[in-house]
Amino acid sequence: MDDLANDSAVRPLLSEARLIYAITVPLSTAIILANLVIIVGISCNRQLYNTPNYFFLSLLVADLCTGVALPFIPWMGLNRPLSFSSCLLVHIFPNFLFLAFLFNLVIVHYERYMCIVSPLHYSSFWVHRRFPLVLLAVWAPPLLYASLPAFGWNNRAGPGWNGCCSRVFPNAFIYLEVYGLLAPAILSIAGMTGRVLWITRGQMKDICRLHRSVATRGGGQASEREQRLNLRYTRCVAAVSLTFLACWVPYIIYIHVCVAFLLSKETRGNSTTHIVLSCTGIGSMAVVPLVLGLANRQYTDPVRKLLHKLRGRWRRRQDSVDIAL
């Protein structure tokens, strides 16, 4: 009877583990490799040694760590028989990496937002003058907040109806993180992105007016340029919209469902939903820096040149083998 009970308890855990690793391992591998490609590209180009790219490097390091921790994040919401010290370790460390990633993402968007809004005062901006302090500010507060359960803000003495997570994170901690840190960060990123698109739209209108005033003799030349500008702006808006839908919407759905899941007493029936949403939600958000990095040819040029050289050597070797045969 005991063996049958143990089998019935182990089988769901094995199926959950297979589902988690089937989703997270390929996604985590792709995130890690893409981040390494961009990091190597920035490190090999001395022209990119400046404050904005240092911030972006910090974001890539945080994203790389998030990719490493991605296979462990879905386990945070599942019921596992662990000691309280083990629960602290497996919950605090991934939570710190995730919050550090989000803080780095906000500061990267803010720095580029100020570059568009105030281009004349960009070099004297306080983020550039206080770079070490800002870098400390995007790593230290996430560590302090994620460590609060280890310093006493936990639910160790409370009911353990949801396993590790409910013992480590009290309800107030979860609500504060989701609606006090995550939601404002996402809204600020969306607001800055929308403001940049609005400014770009105004600048495009000014350029179109200038073309109309200059090209009075050119007939249809001004209209063709306007069409190109409008098409380019439309593509930009479409790219931003698709990025938001593909990267942020799954994560927004995840955090709201995750709150309901973590505060629910019925975990077994919802475990598959939690696994799928946590993997796709965190994974899709981790893709955001990769979209920003791979879209910049300066970041990928060294790796592209290296691959071109390796391909050329392989072709020459194949040609020499064919001639020898």
VENJOPE-V535931 format. One line per field, one symbol per residue. ss: DSSP state (a for helix, b for strand, c for the rest). psi: psi as a letter, one per 30 degrees, with the letter a starting at -180 (. if undefined). burial: I if it has 24 or more other ideal C-beta (glycine too) atoms within 12 Angstrom, else O. Layout:
ss = ???
psi = ???
burial = ???
This chain:
ss = caaaaaaaaaaaaaaaaaaaaaaaaaaaaaaaaaaaaaaaaaaccaaaccaaaaaaaaaaaaaaaaaaaaaaaaaaaccccccaaaaaaaaaaaaaaaaaaaaaaaaaaaaaaaaaaccccccccaaaacaaaaaaaccaaaaaaacaaaaccccccccccccaaaaaccaaaaaaaaaaaaaaaaaaaaaaaaaaaaaaaaaaaaaaaaaaaaccccccaaaaaaaaaaaaaaaaaaaaaaaaaaaaaaaaaaaaaaaaaaccccccccaaaaaaaaaaaaaaaacaaaaaaaccaaaaaaaaaaaaaaaaaaaaaaaaaaaac
psi = eeeeeeefeeeeeeeeeeeefeeeeeeeeeeeeeeeeeeeeeffjffgileefeeeeeeeeeeeeeeefeffeffegljkilleeeeeefeeeeeeeeeeeeeeeeeeeeeeefeeeifegefgkfeefheeeeeeffeeeeeeeffeefgfiahefakhfgbeefeejleeeeeeeeffeeeeeeeeeeeeeeeeeeeeeeeeeeeeeeeeeehffgcgeeeeeeeeeeeeeeeeeeeeeeeeeeeeeeeeeeeeeeeeefgkfjeefgeeeeeeeeeeeeeeeffeeeeeeffjfeffeeeeeeeeeeeeeeeeeeeeeeee.
burial = OOOOOOOOOOOOOOOIOOIIOOIIOOIIOOIIOIIIIIIIIIOOIOOIOOIIIIIIIIIIIIIIIIIIIIIIIIIIIIIIOOOIOOIIOIIIIIIIIIIIIIIIIIIIIIIIIIIOOOOOOOOOIOIIOOOOOIIOIIIOIIIOIIIIIIOOOIIOOOOOOIIIIIIIIIIOIIOOIIOOIIOOIIOOIIOIIOOIIOOIOOOIOOOIOOIOOOOOOOOOOOOOOIOOIOOOIOOOOOOIOOIIOOIIOIIIOIIOIIIIIIIOOOIIOIIOIIIIIIIIIIIIIIIIIIIIIIOOOIIIOIIOOOOOOOOOOOOOOOOOOOOOO
